């Protein structure tokens, strides 16, 4: 195949792909993805999952270090329990305050999200 043939095949594929994307619609009952922050039950479940996962990871790391590395049961598990709880609480705080974005890009994020009042200082 020459480069011209490859190019024409790619152009045909591109037009078919664009037609398929234009014709596709979201299934009934499902909303399109938006930049809205989570609300209600979604926010509560995310906060709970963040807190529980932080504690679980902290306890797992502490248990592994206690058991397999230092043989200092239960001190590292207790220490990492508190570190995991602190990490979980920080994640919940960031989620609730809308700080889950990269530092320095908050204004751009607000503009893209439609100037949501929950993200403003």
C-alpha positions as CSV (number, residue, x, y, z in Angstrom):
1,X,0.0,0.0,0.0
2,X,1.2,3.4,-0.8
3,X,1.0,6.4,1.6
4,X,-1.9,7.8,-0.5
5,X,-3.9,4.6,-0.1
6,X,-3.3,4.5,3.7
7,X,-4.3,8.2,4.0
8,X,-7.5,7.7,2.1
9,X,-8.4,4.6,4.3
10,X,-7.7,6.7,7.4
11,X,-9.9,9.5,6.1
12,X,-12.7,7.0,5.4
13,X,-12.3,5.6,8.9
14,X,-12.3,9.1,10.4
15,X,-15.6,10.0,8.7
16,X,-17.2,6.7,9.8
17,X,-16.0,7.2,13.4
18,X,-17.4,10.8,13.5
19,X,-20.7,9.6,12.2
20,X,-20.9,6.9,14.8
21,X,-20.0,9.3,17.6
22,X,-22.7,11.8,16.4
23,X,-25.3,9.0,16.2
24,X,-24.6,7.6,19.6
25,X,-26.6,8.7,22.5
26,X,-26.4,7.8,26.2
27,X,-28.7,5.0,27.3
28,X,-32.0,6.0,28.9
29,X,-31.8,6.9,32.5
30,X,-28.1,7.7,32.5
31,X,-26.8,11.2,32.6
32,X,-23.9,12.4,30.6
33,X,-20.7,13.0,32.7
34,X,-20.6,16.5,34.1
35,X,-18.2,18.5,36.2
36,X,-20.6,18.8,39.0
37,X,-19.3,17.9,42.5
38,X,-21.0,14.9,44.1
39,X,-24.1,15.6,46.2
40,X,-26.2,13.7,48.7
41,X,-25.7,10.0,48.9
42,X,-22.9,10.0,46.4
43,X,-20.9,12.4,48.5
44,X,-21.6,10.4,51.7
45,X,-20.5,7.1,50.1
46,X,-17.4,8.7,48.8
47,X,-16.5,10.2,52.1
48,X,-17.1,6.9,53.9
49,X,-15.0,5.0,51.4
50,X,-12.2,7.5,51.6
51,X,-12.1,7.2,55.4
52,X,-12.4,3.4,55.5
53,X,-9.8,2.9,52.8
54,X,-7.3,5.2,54.5
55,X,-7.7,3.3,57.8
56,X,-7.5,-0.1,56.0
57,X,-4.4,0.8,54.1
58,X,-2.7,2.2,57.3
59,X,-3.5,-0.9,59.3
60,X,-2.4,-3.2,56.5
61,X,1.0,-1.4,56.2
62,X,1.4,-1.4,60.0
63,X,0.6,-5.1,60.3
64,X,2.9,-6.0,57.5
65,X,5.8,-4.1,59.0
66,X,5.1,-5.5,62.5
67,X,4.8,-9.1,61.3
68,X,7.4,-9.4,58.5
69,X,10.0,-6.7,59.1
70,X,10.5,-5.5,62.6
71,X,8.6,-8.0,64.9
72,X,7.4,-5.1,67.1
73,X,3.7,-6.1,67.4
74,X,1.5,-4.0,67.8
75,X,3.3,-0.7,67.8
76,X,3.7,0.0,64.1
77,X,0.1,-1.1,63.4
78,X,-1.2,1.4,66.0
79,X,1.0,4.1,64.5
80,X,-0.1,3.4,60.9
81,X,-3.7,3.2,62.1
82,X,-3.5,6.8,63.2
83,X,-1.6,7.8,60.0
84,X,-4.2,6.1,57.8
85,X,-7.0,7.7,59.8
86,X,-5.4,11.1,59.3
87,X,-5.0,10.4,55.6
88,X,-8.7,9.4,55.3
89,X,-9.8,12.5,57.2
90,X,-7.7,14.7,54.9
91,X,-9.2,13.0,51.8
92,X,-12.7,13.6,53.2
93,X,-11.8,17.3,53.9
94,X,-10.5,17.7,50.4
95,X,-13.6,16.1,48.9
96,X,-16.0,18.2,50.9
97,X,-14.1,21.5,50.2
98,X,-13.6,20.8,46.5
99,X,-9.8,20.7,46.8
100,X,-9.3,17.5,44.8
101,X,-7.6,19.4,42.0
102,X,-4.0,20.2,41.4
103,X,-2.5,23.2,43.3
104,X,-2.7,26.4,41.3
105,X,-5.5,25.4,38.9
106,X,-8.5,26.1,41.1
107,X,-9.6,29.2,39.0
108,X,-9.4,27.3,35.7
109,X,-11.3,24.4,37.2
110,X,-14.1,26.8,38.4
111,X,-14.4,28.3,35.0
112,X,-14.6,24.9,33.3
113,X,-17.2,23.7,35.9
114,X,-19.5,26.6,35.2
115,X,-18.4,28.7,38.2
116,X,-19.9,26.4,40.8
117,X,-20.4,28.2,44.1
118,X,-19.2,25.2,46.1
119,X,-15.7,25.6,44.7
120,X,-15.2,29.3,45.5
121,X,-13.3,30.5,48.5
